[in-house]
Structure formats: C-alpha cells, structure tokens
Amino acid sequence: METIDDTVVFGVLNELDFHGQRAGHDLAVVGFDDVVAAARNSPPLTMCRSTKNRLVRY
C-alpha cells in the first residue's frame, strides 16, 4: 500500500495493529514524505522522497 503522506501511513499502521495485522509481513506499506519518525518506527518504513516541483512536472 502506498500512501499520499506519512500522516496517512501512521493511521494505516494503527489500523493494521487494531486488526491484528503487521506491516512488512501481512501488508507492505510505503510512505511519501520521508519524515524522521518513519525511520524510528518498528519495523522501519519504506519511504519515497521527492520535491513537489518534481512531482508536478511528471
């Protein structure tokens, strides 16, 4: 699952936990803002980093 930003990622992780699922095992979760908190998550999250100008261009 790819999310639009890291705020959504943490919501997805909470819902997975609530339903007894695990990120990285039951569902792959990818964020898009590359915030520092994502690296501190357990398990660490896969993140994409890009500038807004680059995103608009494509």
C-alpha positions as CSV (number, residue, x, y, z in Angstrom):
1,M,0.0,0.0,0.0
2,E,1.4,3.4,-1.0
3,T,0.1,6.4,0.9
4,I,0.0,10.1,-0.1
5,D,1.9,11.2,3.0
6,D,3.3,10.0,6.3
7,T,0.3,11.1,8.4
8,V,-1.7,8.5,6.5
9,V,1.0,5.9,7.0
10,F,0.7,6.1,10.7
11,G,-3.0,5.8,10.5
12,V,-2.7,2.7,8.4
13,L,-0.2,1.2,10.9
14,N,-2.7,1.8,13.7
15,E,-5.5,0.1,11.8
16,L,-3.3,-2.8,10.9
17,D,-2.4,-3.3,14.6
18,F,-6.0,-2.9,15.6
19,H,-6.9,-5.8,13.2
20,G,-4.0,-8.0,14.2
21,Q,-2.0,-7.4,11.0
22,R,1.6,-6.5,10.8
23,A,3.3,-4.0,8.4
24,G,6.0,-5.7,6.4
25,H,4.5,-9.1,7.0
26,D,0.8,-9.0,6.1
27,L,0.9,-5.8,4.1
28,A,3.7,-3.7,2.6
29,V,3.3,0.0,3.5
30,V,5.2,2.8,1.7
31,G,5.1,6.4,2.7
32,F,5.9,9.5,0.7
33,D,7.2,12.3,2.9
34,D,10.3,10.7,4.4
35,V,9.8,12.1,7.9
36,V,12.2,11.3,10.7
37,A,9.6,9.5,12.8
38,A,9.2,6.9,10.0
39,A,12.7,5.6,10.5
40,R,12.1,5.2,14.2
41,N,9.0,3.1,13.6
42,S,9.2,-0.6,14.2
43,P,9.5,-2.0,11.7
44,P,11.2,0.9,9.9
45,L,9.1,2.1,7.0
46,T,10.0,2.3,3.3
47,M,9.7,5.9,2.2
48,C,9.9,7.8,-1.1
49,R,11.4,11.3,-1.2
50,S,10.7,13.8,-3.9
51,T,10.3,17.5,-4.3
52,K,6.9,19.0,-5.1
53,N,8.3,20.6,-8.2
54,R,9.4,17.2,-9.5
55,L,6.0,15.6,-8.8
56,V,4.2,18.4,-10.6
57,R,6.5,18.0,-13.6
58,Y,5.6,14.4,-14.1
